[in-house]
Amino acid sequence: MLYTIDQLKAEIASVTTAVPSSGNDWGTLRKLLAKARREGVLDQINEQVINDFAVVYSLNQKQVMTLKDILLNGEDA
């Protein structure tokens, strides 16, 4: 069964929290990664997901490599 965009937005809003305005520092990123790991989201991210994300959001090669480095190799360094 397909969902409407309003249903998807409502579901996303119900399971996410806003990123703090100071969300550009390493400490905040570590907290977000830890939360994603606890909730099982991080386990679902693989190289194909990152590549698809890069295509949809027109990321450059450096951004893709940074994402892969942080998400695929980052075991809370």
N, C-alpha and C positions, 0 to 999 in steps of 0.2 A: 504494500500500500504506500503510495506516495504522500508526502507531507506538503502542506502549503508553506510558503515562506514565513507567514505569521506564526505557524506552529513551531517551525524551526527556531525562529527568533525567541519565542517564549521559552522553549526548552533550553536554549543556550543561556538565556538570562537567568534561568532557575538554577543552573549548575555552575555558573561562573561568578567570580567576584571581580570588581573593577581593579585594574592595575593602578597602584598608587602613582601620583604624579611624579614622585621621585624614582620611578621604576626603571631608570636607565643605569643604575649602578650594579656592580657585581654582587653585592649582598642581596639586593632585591631579586636578581636573576637566580641566585642560589636558592632562595626561598621558594620562588615559583617552580623551579625544577624539582625541589624536594616535595612540594605539594603535588605536582604532576606524577611523580614517582609513587607517592602514597596512594593516589587515586587510580593508579594503573594506566594512566594515559601515556606516560613515557615508554612503557613496555610495548606499546602499539606503534611507536614511531620507528620506521626503518628507512633505509636509503631510498626506496621507491617513494615513500610518502614525502620525504624531503625534496626529491626531484620533481614530483608532481606539484608541490607547493611552490617551488622555484619557478616553474612554468606559469602557473596561475598568477603569481605575484611579480613576475618579470625580475627575479633576482639575478644579480650578476654572479660571476664565478666565485669571487671572494666571499660574498654573502652565503653562497651554498656551502663552500668549504668550512666557513665558520659555524654554520648550523650543524653540519655533519660532525665537526670536531666536538662541539658542545653536547649535542644530543646523543650521538652514537658512542662516543668515547668517554663522555663525562660521568664517571662514577664518583661524583662529589669530590673532585680533586682538592 
